[in-house]
Amino acid sequence: MTPEPKPKKNRRAPKTPSLLRGFKDILPENSVYWRKVRDAAEKILGDYGYGEISVPILEQTALFKRTIGEHTDIVSKEMFTFTDKGNDSVTMRPEITAGIARSYIEHGMLNRPQPVKLYSFGPVFRYDRPQAGRYRQFHQLSIEVFGNYQPVSDAEVIFVSYLICKHLNLDVVIHVNSIGDAESRTEYAKLLKEYFKSKRRLLCEDCKKRLLKNTLRILDCKEAGCRDLIKDAPQLVDHIDEESKAHFVSVLEHLGESEVPYELNPYIVRGLDYYNRTAFEIFPRLEKTKTDEAKEDSSPNALGGGGRYDGLIENIGGRETGAVGMAFGLERIVELLKQSGSSAKSDKTPQIFLAQLGSDATKHAFTLFETLRQSGIRVSSNFSKEGLKAQLEQADKLGVAYAVILGQKELLDQTVIIRDMENGIQEVVDLNKISEEIKKRLKK
Ligand code: HAM
C-alpha cells in the first residue's frame, strides 16, 4: 500500500471558499429522498402520458420579463441577471415554465397532437431573503400542458399533482381560486386599490409598494396587520367575468368527481403575471397544535403552485395556445418527506461488505466484488483499508447483514469467510459458490 502523506509542519491552511448564502449542497444521505420524489413523480407522470423535457438554465432576460411580468417581485427584485461577454442580458431561470414555453414554440410543438404534456426537473434561482424553506437556488418539478383550453385540463394537472403527493404518502390539501381574465382582474385591482388606499398607513412596507404597482399581491401578504385588512377586502371571485366563472365551476365539478382534497381560497393570486382563470397552491395538511392555533399566521409554505396561463405563448410570439401547469418546490417536498418519517433506506443500501486482507486478496477482491454485484447482491467495500478491524467497523456502520472476508489463506484454498454481523459467527464457504451462499442467507 502507498503510505499516506505526512502532515505538513507550520502549514497555514488556506480558507475554504464557503457556500453562497441561500444555496445548499445535497449530500448522499439526502439523495435517497430526492430519488424517492423523482421516482414517484416519474411513475405518475409517465402513466399519465407526460414526456420529460430539459431546457437551459440560462435564457435571455426578455423571456422572463415578458412572461412573469416586470412588476412582479421575481422580475423586479429576485433575478440573477448579468451581461454576458457578447453584451447580451441573460438570466438564470427563476422558474422553468417560460423556458418550456419558448421551447414549445421554437420546436414547432404546436404541430404535434395536442395537448402536449411535459415535465421537467431542475434548479431555479431567485435572489430571495433566505429563511426556512426559502432558498436562492432551489429545485422545481414543473408540469405543463399546452394546447388545451378545457377545464378538464386544469383538473387533470391538479389531480396528477395530488397523486404524486399521495404516492409519497404526504398529506396535502389543495387551495383553489379563479383569478378571471385580464380585464376583470384590472377592474378588480382598481377596486382593491380604493379599498386599501384609505388603510394605507396600516399596511406593511412591502404592501405599501404593492399598492402602487401590484395591488393584487397584497392578498398574499403574511403580515398579521395586512391579513386583518384583507379579511374585509372585496373578493376577486365576486368580480370575475362570466366565462371564467363557468370555467371555474366546471373545474370544481371535475375535482368533486375525483378524490382530490381541495378548499376554495379567495386569496390565492400567485406571484407571476401570466395566469388567468384557475390558480391553485398545494399545502401540507399539518396537525395544528394549540400554539399554532394561537398564532393566526402560522400558514405553512406552499409545496407547489400553478394555474392556467392561456396568454403566455402568444406573449412571446407563438400562436394563441391554451396552457395550464404547476411546479413543486422540491426542497419543501423532501423536507416534508423526512418529517413524515419516510425511511432513509433505499434499494441501493448495501446488503453485504467485502473485506480483504493482504495484497493478493486485494487484487482478487475486485473480481469477487464484480461476481457478487452481477448476481444482484448490493456490495460495499473499502479496498484502500488494510486492517480487518477497521473494515469490519465500517461494515458495522453501514448496517450490513454479512461481511465476506477474503484473506491470503482463503485465496489459496479457494474459500471465503462469511461473517454474520449480528452475532459474529463465521463460516467458511467455497469461493465459487459465494453468491448462492449469500443469497441463501439474505433470504432468511
Ligand atoms: P411558484 O409558486 O413561483 O410557481 O413556485 C412553485 C413552488 O416553488 C412554490 O410553491 C414553492 O414550493 C417553491 N419555491 C418558490 N420559491 C422558493 C424558494 N425561494 N425556495 C424554495 N422553494 C421555493 C412557479 O414557479 C410557476 N412556474 C409554476 C407553474 C408552472 N405555473 C404554471 N406552470
Residues whose N, C-alpha, C, O or C-beta is under 5 A from the ligand:
A	BS01	HAM	P94 E95 I96 T97 R126 D128 G133 R134 Y135 F138 I143 A302 L303 G304 G305 G306 G307 G325 M326 A327 F328 G329 R332
